Amino acid sequence: MASKRILITGGAGFIGSHLSDELLARGHEVRALDCLSPQVHGAGCTRPEYLAKEVDLQVGDVRDREAVRRALRAVDAVFHFARRWASGRACTSWNSTRRSTTSGPRCCWRR
């Protein structure tokens, strides 16, 4: 199989980082788009230590059309794992959670 450039939204998270390890092992190039939410990654996080150095990390939000456009440049495939992590707050911040998991990715298909 030919090498592909793959974008993982939420790529600095648990699932995204493990997927990137597997894709890199199979010879693919990986780009991750992640907002590095302080609630998940801690205050002031710049790049999680567990994220492979070969991953092209772009810090941005999937709800930001320009961040998504930049991340999509020269990409062959997308895995969408970005979501707003709202432990105990999902019921009170449901609209923000919905936008990051369903409405945000619409940026990928808009021109």
Order of alpha helices (4+ residues) and beta strands (2+ residues): beta-alpha-beta-alpha-beta-alpha-beta-alpha-alpha
